[in-house]
Structures are given as structure tokens and as C-alpha cells.
Amino acid sequence: MALEKNIIVDRIEMINIIEFNYFILNYRKRIQIIEDGKEISAIIEKYTLNPDHDTSTIESAIVLNVFNAVMAEQVKSNYQSFLETQKTPE
């Protein structure tokens, strides 16, 4: 009756915000408790990463690689332009 804990990223999706031409990255982390080779419990955690996300907080190498591939400087610039349009005039 050995217990083990597995943490896997089982879903990564990119959402294109077409109007402003930038992406948002969503991913799902599954935390499994395994007993004798069978999953007896699982917790799902979901995360959303904007182009200005602090990459030092991304724990998964796969998520970090996808983030770096998708969030090119132009995407980050487009996101900043979008944020500027959301500011309320003083």
C-alpha cells in the first residue's frame, strides 16, 4: 500500500485576443494521489498567464517553454497597448 503523489500539467491552451493581437496562456495542473498504481484522489488547479506575467513564478518547464515561445516581444507590446486602452481618463 504505497502512496505516491504526482503533479502533472495535463492541459495548456493559448487564447488569441484577436482585437488587440495578443495571447493569454491557460494551463491546468493535476495533483494525483496514487495507491498501488491506481489514482485514488486528484485535485485540479487552473492558471491564467498574461503576457506580462513574472516568469520566475512558473514552476513547470513545459509551461515556461510554451510561455516563452508564445509571448514574443510583439505580443507583450500589443498587450501593453491593450492595457493603455483600459485606463480611465483622469
ZAKOLKE-527856 format. One record per residue: chain; y, z, x of N, C-alpha, C in turn. Coordinates in steps of 0.05 Angstrom, whole numbers, m for minus. Each point is the difference from the previous one (the first is absolute). Last residue first. Layout:
<recs>
+------+--------+--------+--------+--------+--------+--------+--------+--------+--------+
! unit !    n.y !    n.z !    n.x !   ca.y !   ca.z !   ca.x !    c.y !    c.z !    c.x !
+------+--------+--------+--------+--------+--------+--------+--------+--------+--------+
!    A !      Y !      Z !      X !      Y !      Z !      X !      Y !      Z !      X !
...
+------+--------+--------+--------+--------+--------+--------+--------+--------+--------+
</recs>
This chain:
<recs>
+------+--------+--------+--------+--------+--------+--------+--------+--------+--------+
! unit !    n.y !    n.z !    n.x !   ca.y !   ca.z !   ca.x !    c.y !    c.z !    c.x !
+------+--------+--------+--------+--------+--------+--------+--------+--------+--------+
!    A !   1215 !   m331 !   m168 !     15 !     26 !     m2 !     25 !     m3 !    m15 !
!    A !    m97 !    m55 !    m10 !     27 !     m1 !     11 !     14 !     26 !     m4 !
!    A !   m107 !     m8 !     11 !     20 !     m1 !    m21 !     28 !      0 !     13 !
!    A !    m97 !    m40 !     39 !     20 !     21 !      2 !     21 !     m3 !    m22 !
!    A !    m73 !    m62 !     17 !     m6 !     22 !    m18 !     20 !     23 !      1 !
!    A !     m2 !    m80 !     57 !      7 !     m8 !    m28 !     m4 !     23 !    m20 !
!    A !    m24 !     12 !     92 !     29 !     m2 !     m3 !      8 !     m8 !    m28 !
!    A !    m92 !      0 !     23 !     11 !     28 !     m3 !     30 !      0 !     m3 !
!    A !    m42 !    m83 !     18 !     m6 !     10 !    m27 !     11 !     27 !     m5 !
!    A !      6 !    m34 !     87 !     19 !    m14 !    m18 !     m5 !      9 !    m29 !
!    A !    m61 !     31 !     63 !     26 !     14 !      3 !     22 !    m13 !    m17 !
!    A !    m84 !    m42 !      3 !     m2 !     26 !    m14 !     26 !     15 !      2 !
!    A !     m9 !    m79 !     48 !      2 !     m6 !    m28 !     m1 !     25 !    m17 !
!    A !    m14 !      9 !     93 !     28 !     m8 !     m6 !      4 !     m6 !    m29 !
!    A !    m87 !     16 !     29 !     15 !     25 !      1 !     29 !     m5 !     m6 !
!    A !    m55 !    m75 !      7 !     m8 !     16 !    m24 !     16 !     25 !     m1 !
!    A !      9 !    m52 !     77 !     13 !    m13 !    m23 !     m6 !     15 !    m26 !
!    A !    m43 !     28 !     80 !     28 !      7 !      0 !     15 !    m13 !    m24 !
!    A !   m103 !     17 !    m16 !     15 !    m13 !     22 !     29 !      7 !     m3 !
!    A !    m90 !     34 !    m44 !     28 !      9 !      0 !     15 !    m11 !     25 !
!    A !    m95 !    m18 !    m14 !     15 !     m8 !    m24 !     30 !      5 !      2 !
!    A !    m62 !     26 !     70 !     m2 !    m29 !     m4 !     17 !    m10 !    m24 !
!    A !     m7 !     93 !     20 !     15 !    m14 !     21 !     m1 !    m30 !     m3 !
!    A !    m50 !     53 !    m61 !     28 !      5 !     m3 !     16 !    m16 !     20 !
!    A !    m93 !     m1 !      9 !      9 !    m16 !    m23 !     30 !      3 !     m4 !
!    A !    m39 !     54 !     65 !     m1 !    m28 !      8 !     10 !    m18 !    m22 !
!    A !     m8 !     92 !    m20 !     22 !     m5 !     19 !      0 !    m29 !      9 !
!    A !    m71 !     28 !    m53 !     24 !     m1 !    m16 !     24 !     m6 !     18 !
!    A !    m82 !     14 !     42 !     m1 !    m25 !    m15 !     26 !     m3 !    m17 !
!    A !    m14 !     79 !     50 !      6 !    m23 !     18 !      1 !    m26 !    m16 !
!    A !     22 !     99 !    m42 !    m21 !    m20 !      3 !      9 !    m23 !     17 !
!    A !     60 !     73 !    m21 !    m23 !     10 !     14 !    m22 !    m21 !      5 !
!    A !    112 !      6 !    m14 !    m23 !    m16 !    m10 !    m24 !      8 !     17 !
!    A !     91 !     30 !     16 !    m14 !     16 !    m20 !    m25 !    m14 !    m11 !
!    A !     63 !    m39 !     62 !    m13 !     22 !     14 !    m16 !     18 !    m19 !
!    A !     57 !    m75 !    m27 !    m27 !     m7 !      7 !    m15 !     23 !     14 !
!    A !     81 !     m3 !    m74 !     m4 !     10 !     27 !    m30 !     m4 !      8 !
!    A !     55 !    m62 !    m74 !    m18 !     23 !      4 !     m2 !      8 !     29 !
!    A !     48 !    m75 !    m50 !     13 !     19 !     18 !    m16 !     25 !      6 !
!    A !    m30 !    m71 !    m61 !      5 !    m11 !     27 !     13 !     19 !     20 !
!    A !    m59 !     43 !    m78 !     22 !    m19 !      0 !      5 !    m11 !     28 !
!    A !    m90 !     46 !    m51 !     17 !     m2 !     24 !     21 !    m21 !     m3 !
!    A !    m74 !     68 !    m59 !     18 !    m23 !     m1 !     18 !      0 !     25 !
!    A !   m102 !     47 !    m36 !     25 !      1 !     15 !     15 !    m26 !     m4 !
!    A !    m88 !     68 !    m42 !     14 !    m26 !      2 !     27 !      4 !     13 !
!    A !   m105 !     50 !    m10 !     29 !      4 !      6 !     12 !    m28 !      2 !
!    A !    m97 !     50 !    m40 !     16 !    m24 !      6 !     29 !      7 !      4 !
!    A !   m103 !     50 !      7 !     28 !      3 !     m8 !     14 !    m26 !      9 !
!    A !   m109 !     38 !    m20 !     20 !    m18 !     13 !     27 !      6 !    m11 !
!    A !   m114 !     34 !      5 !     27 !      4 !     m9 !     18 !    m19 !     15 !
!    A !    m93 !     m1 !     12 !     m1 !     20 !    m22 !     28 !      5 !    m10 !
!    A !    m62 !    m80 !     56 !     27 !     11 !     m6 !     m2 !     20 !    m23 !
!    A !    m81 !    m20 !     71 !     11 !     m8 !    m27 !     27 !     13 !     m4 !
!    A !    m59 !     14 !     78 !      5 !    m28 !     m2 !     11 !     m9 !    m27 !
!    A !    m15 !     93 !     22 !    m25 !    m14 !      3 !      3 !    m30 !     m6 !
!    A !     85 !     39 !    m22 !    m22 !     19 !      3 !    m26 !    m16 !      1 !
!    A !    116 !    m15 !      8 !    m27 !    m11 !     m1 !    m20 !     22 !      5 !
!    A !    109 !    m20 !    m31 !    m18 !     21 !      9 !    m29 !    m11 !     m4 !
!    A !    101 !    m53 !     12 !    m27 !      4 !    m11 !    m13 !     25 !     11 !
!    A !    100 !    m53 !    m15 !    m12 !     22 !     15 !    m26 !      7 !    m14 !
!    A !     72 !    m88 !      5 !    m22 !     13 !    m15 !    m12 !     21 !     19 !
!    A !     97 !    m61 !    m12 !    m18 !     15 !     18 !    m20 !     15 !    m17 !
!    A !     72 !    m90 !    m11 !    m16 !     22 !    m12 !    m19 !     12 !     20 !
!    A !    101 !    m62 !     m3 !    m28 !      3 !      9 !    m12 !     25 !    m13 !
!    A !     90 !    m77 !      1 !    m14 !     22 !    m14 !    m27 !      2 !     13 !
!    A !    101 !    m47 !     24 !    m28 !      3 !      7 !    m11 !     24 !    m15 !
!    A !     86 !    m75 !    m12 !     m8 !     28 !     m1 !    m30 !      1 !      6 !
!    A !     82 !    m79 !     22 !    m26 !     10 !     m8 !      0 !     30 !     m2 !
!    A !     79 !    m85 !    m10 !    m11 !     20 !     17 !    m27 !     10 !    m12 !
!    A !     73 !    m64 !    m37 !    m16 !     m9 !     22 !     m8 !     21 !     20 !
!    A !     49 !     m1 !    m89 !     14 !      8 !     25 !    m16 !     m7 !     25 !
!    A !    m33 !    m24 !    m87 !     29 !     m2 !     m4 !     16 !      6 !     26 !
!    A !    m96 !     13 !     m6 !      9 !    m28 !      3 !     30 !     m2 !     m1 !
!    A !    m71 !     73 !     28 !     23 !      2 !    m18 !     15 !    m26 !      4 !
!    A !   m106 !     26 !     20 !     24 !    m16 !      7 !     21 !      3 !    m21 !
!    A !    m87 !     60 !     36 !     14 !     m9 !    m23 !     25 !    m13 !      9 !
!    A !   m102 !     28 !     42 !     27 !     m6 !      5 !     13 !    m10 !    m26 !
!    A !    m90 !     67 !     26 !     12 !    m23 !    m14 !     29 !     m3 !      7 !
!    A !   m103 !     52 !     23 !     27 !     m5 !     10 !     11 !    m24 !    m16 !
!    A !    m90 !     76 !      0 !     16 !    m21 !    m14 !     28 !     m1 !     13 !
!    A !    m69 !     61 !     28 !    m17 !    m20 !    m13 !     16 !    m21 !    m15 !
!    A !     m2 !     78 !     83 !     20 !    m15 !    m15 !    m15 !    m23 !    m13 !
!    A !    m42 !     99 !     28 !      2 !    m29 !      4 !     23 !    m11 !    m15 !
!    A !    m56 !     95 !     36 !     26 !     m9 !    m10 !      2 !    m30 !      7 !
!    A !    m82 !     82 !    m11 !      9 !    m27 !      9 !     27 !     m6 !    m12 !
!    A !    m72 !     89 !     19 !     25 !     m9 !    m12 !      8 !    m27 !     12 !
!    A !    m97 !     63 !    m15 !     18 !    m14 !     18 !     24 !    m10 !    m16 !
!    A !    m95 !     71 !     m2 !     24 !    m11 !    m12 !     17 !    m14 !     20 !
!    A !   m111 !     28 !    m11 !     24 !     m3 !     16 !     23 !    m12 !    m15 !
!    A !    m99 !     35 !    m18 !     24 !      0 !    m16 !     25 !      0 !     17 !
+------+--------+--------+--------+--------+--------+--------+--------+--------+--------+
</recs>
